[in-house]
Amino acid sequence: MAPSKCPTCGTSNRFTPRLDLQSDAIRGRLCSDYDPAACAQIEETISLLDTEYQDCASEIARLQLEIEALLSRQRQLKECESKIRCLLSTSSIRNLPNEILMFIFNLVSQDNLLRENRERFSDLWSNDGHGLTAMPTLVLSSVCSRWRQITLSCCALWSRMTLVLSFHSTEDTKASFFTMVKLYIDRSHTSLLRLRIDMAEYYSARSVPHPALSLLGKTTQRWHHLTFIGSNFFRREIFSIPDNVRDFPSLRELEFDECDQASLEIPSLNSLIVEDSRLVDLDMDSSKAITPALIQNLCITLNTLPPTPVLLPKLRYLALSYAGKDFDDSGFVI
């Protein structure tokens, strides 16, 4: 039989019928008496009918796939039409100037959660957010080319990080985490860094520094805010900070669970929170450590009181916990 044609467009179909079911031969065969001599022809006709039936099934499956593809294409066209139509809207966010968008992005991107393990929770992050609530800067930079250009031009958006490290991470996990931290560090360029770090794994003298923390140790000149909690004293070895680097010139706010006295050489500091009662000899009169005249917020726990009076002319907030014995408040003048 000749290939059938589409009744709408006239194009030839891929499927070609093998038999004409309305032919005189088929009708005559159905009306004829039993003839043993015709059995071979009947078997051949049955074989042709079965083959064509399978061809029909294959063609139906092919057409169903084409229909699904066309339906998918139809949905894509509709979505694209809706997006393009938004360009005509007078209230479109596209009409906002870059300065307004940058202001909004800055409000949204106050912090970025970088977790080494998604199952690891931290006191530094109150909710288990994902996407925009956890990594707003990265999400905003992925929306469109314009938003990406804006976020990349505003380096400060990438400088605010909360790092949550895991216990006994694999090398692959550490490498992946390092890549993400490096992305934020690189895109922050020269902006001052706001760092909050939760280090769960205990760091000993034989421990190998975490590559991400070693990377941060190379940026101490840019540290502006540092919160460090977990199972460790804050020590320069954790960040692979060289011995000849003793000053944190840009650091203004410092918060620890525990710290090492040798690490506190921060002349520009104006906010200090230390909850560790083992910090017994904080010399606030040492210009190499902390400048008392700049301190505005002070929250510390001590075993012994400073041997000499400490003058804090700009102090606005004080929370002092005394863990020693024989407390005498006669030396306090507020």
N, C-alpha and C positions, 0 to 999 in steps of 0.2 A: 504494500500500500504506500501511497505518497505521504510524505511527512505532513502531519496536521499543522494548521496555522492558528495563531491566536486570533480569536474573533474581534478583538479590540484594535490591536496594532498591526495584525497581518504578518508578524514575524513567525518563522518556523519554530516549533517546539522541539526540544531535544528528544522528547519521547515520541516514538513512531509505533503505532499499533501494528501488530503482526497479522491480525485476523479482522475481517469485517463480520461482526456478529449478526448483521442484518442481511447477509448475502444469501442467495438462493441455495448455495451448497450447504450452508449450516442449517437453514430451515428445512431443506429436504432431508438432511441426515436425521433431524429430530423427528420427522414425520414418517420415516421409512420403517419397514419391518426388519426383524433381526436377520442379518446376512453374515454368516461366518466368514465369507470372503472379504467383507469390509472391515474386519476387526483391526487389521494393520493400519488402515487409514484412520479409524477411530482413535487408536492409540496415539498416532501422530498428531491428530487434532487436539487430544487431551494434553499432550506434551507442549504443544504450542500455546494452549490456553494457560497452562501452569507457568510457562516461561514469561508470558505477557503479564500474568498476575504479579510475578516477582518484579518485573519491570515497572509496573504501576506502583508497587510499594516503594521501590527505590526512588521513583520520580516524586512521589508524595513526600518522602523524607527530605529530598533535595529542595523541593519547593517550600517545605516548612522552615528549613534553614534560611532560605532566601527571604521568607516572610519575617522571620525573627531579625535578620540583618536589616531589613527595610524598616521594621518597627523601631529598632535601636537607632537607626539613622534618623528616623522621624523624631524620636525623642531628643536626640542631639541637636537637630535643627531647631526644635522648639526652645530648648534651653539657650541656644545661641541667640535666637531671636529675642528672648526675654532679656538677656544680658545687653544686647545691642540696643534694645528699646530703652533700657535704663539710661543710656547716654542722652536721650532726649528729655529726661526728667530734670526739672529745675531744682529739685531737692537732692540731686545725686551728690554723693560724697566726693565724687570726682571734681565737683565745683569748689571744694574747700582748698584754700591755698596751702602750700607745703608747710608754712609756719604753724597753722592751726593743727594740721595732722601731726606734726612733730611734737606739739604741746600735748596732744592726746596720747601719742605713743609714749611720751615720757611719764605720763600719769599711770598708764597701764603697766609699763615695764619697770616697776620699782625694784624687782628682784627676779632672778632666774634660777630655777632649781636644777642643779646638775647632780644626778644620782648615779653612783656606780652600779647600784643594783636597784631595780624598780621595787623590789619587795622590802627594801630597807627604809625604815621610818626614822624620823629625827625630831627632837624637840625644837629644832630651828624652823621647822615647817609645820604649821598647824593643820593643814589639810593635805589630803592625798590628791592633789590636783594633777591634771594632765593638760597638754596642749597649751592654750592661751593662758591658763591660770598658772602653769608651771614654768613654761619657757616662752613668755610673751614676745620677747624680741625676735627670737628665731621664727616663731609662727608669723608674726607681722611681716617679716622680711620675705616670707614665702607666698604672700597673697598675690602680688602682681609686681611688675617691673618698677612701677613708680614707688610703691611702698618699700620695695627692696632698696631702691636708691636713697630714700629718705632715712631708713634705719641704718644703712651703711654710712651715711654722712653724719649721723648723730652718734659719735663714738661712745658717749656716756651711757647709752642704752645697754651696751655690751659689757660695761664695767661693773655691773652689780650681780654678784654671784653668790649662791648658797651651795656649797659643795658637801655632799653627803657620801662619805667613803664607807666601804663594806669591810666585813671580816674576811681575811684570807682570800682575796680576789685572785682569779687566774690571770695569767699574763695577757691573754686576749682581752679580758675585761678591762684591765689596767690600760692597755693600749687604746682601746675604744674610748675610755673615759678621758685619757690624755688628749686624744684628738679633739674631743668636744671642748675641753678646757682651753686648748690652744686656739681653737677657732674664736672663742670669746676674747681671749687675751689679744690675739692679732687684730681683731676688729675693734677693740677698744682703743687701739693706737696708744696715745699718750695720756688718756684720761685717767684720773685718779680712781683707784680700785676700792670698791666696797666688798669685802670678803667676809663670808660667814662659813666656817668650816666645822664639820662634825666628823672627827676621826675616831672610829670605833676600835680599830685594831691597835693593840698596845705596841708601842715603838720602843725597842731596846737598842743597846749599843751595837748589837750584831744585825739589826734590821737594815734592810736596803730601803732607802728613801723612796717613797711613792713618786713616780715620774711626774705626775700632775702637780704635786706639792713642790718638787724640785723646780718645776717651771715657774711656779709662783714665787719661789725664792729668788728668782732672777729679776723680780719686779718690785723689790722692797722700796725703791725710791718713789713708787706710785701708790703705795698702800695709804689709804685715807681712813678706812674703818676696818677693823679686824675683830671678829668674834671667833674664838677657838674653844670648842668643847669636845668632850669625849673621854678617852681612857689615858690621856697623856698630859704631862706638863707641856706648856708651850716652850719648845726649845728650837734653837736655830738649826740643829742637826736634822730635824724633821723636814725642814725646807731646803736643806743643803745650802744654807746661807754661809758664805765664806767668813772666816774669822776676822778678816780685815774690814768687813762691813758691819759697823757697830751702830750706825745712826739710821733712824727712820724719819726722814725730814718732813714727810707729808702726812704722817699718821696723826690723826686728831682724836679718834675714838677707839678704845681698846677694851675688850671684854673677854675674860678667861674664866674657865673653871679652876684651872691650876696653871701656875707659871713659874718660870725660873728667874730669879732676881737678875741674873746676868743678861737676860734678854731685854730688860727694860731700859733702853737708852733712847728716849723719845722726847726731845726737847720741845716739840710743838704740841704735845698732847694736851687736850682740854677735857677729856672724859675718860675715866678709868673705872672699870668694874672688875674686881677680882674676888672670887668667893672662896678661894683656898685659904684655910687657916694656917697653912705652913709658910705663908709669906710673912716672915717674922722680922725682916730687916730692910723693909722698903725705905731707902734713903731719899726722901723727897726734897732734901736740900741740895742734892747733887745735881749740878747743872748738866752733867753728862747723862743723867737718867731722865728726870722729869722736871719740868719747870713749874713749881707750885703756883706762880703768879698767873698761869694760863688755865689752871684747872677750874672747870665749871661744874662738873658732875663727878662725884667720888663715891664709890660703893666698894668697900673692902672688908675683909675679915682678917684680924690680926691676933697673934698670941701675945705680943708685947707692944706697948705704945712707943711712939718715937721718943728718943731720949731728949730731943730739943723741940721747942715749939715750931709749928709749921704754919706759915701765914698763907692763906688762900683768899686773896682779895676778890676774886671773881666767882667764888663758889656759889652755886645756886641750889645744888642738891647734894645732900650728904646722907649716906647710909653706912654706918660703921658697926660691924659685929665684932665683939671682943671675945676671944676663945681662951684667954689666959686666966690667971688667978689674981686675987687681990686688986680688983679694979678700983681705981681712984679717979673720979671725974673732976677733981679740983683743977686739973691742968687744962680743962676744956673751956675755951672762951668763944662764944658764938654771937 
